[in-house]
Amino acid sequence: MQAVTWYERQQRGLGIRFFEDFQQILARIQESRHQFPEVYRGIRRALLRKFPFGIFFNIYENRTVVIAIADLRRDPGRWQMRS
């Protein structure tokens, strides 16, 4: 993941913290995916706690499909091109 490398270059250990935050939010999605708000036509968004990233996903019956992992400091609507 490019973000891990970028954060690690900024400060040693920061990339690892980003990856841990990312893993935690994925676990929360798996535990209870309906807890995250619907932001666009059935697409839900989960925000990382300590970094400006969002995970955008759809729910299909028993599957969760990640559409985008987006840096929210950049063009916040860019992920919609993937839906």
C-alpha positions, 0 to 999 in steps of 0.5 A: 500500500503506497500510503504505508510507504509514504507515511513511513518516509515521513516518520519512522513507525508512522507507516506501521501505525497507519497500517494498524489503524487500517487493519482495525477499521477493516475488523470493525467493518467485518464485525458490523458493517451496517454501523457505517453511514451510507454516503452515496447510493448504497455505498458506505464509508468507514473513516480511519481514526487517526489518518485522513482516509476513508474506506468506501464499500458496498454490502451484497448479501453476505459479502462486503466489497471495498470500492475504494480506499481514499485519501480524503485530503485529495479530491474527496469525490474521486472514489465515486468514479469507481462505483 
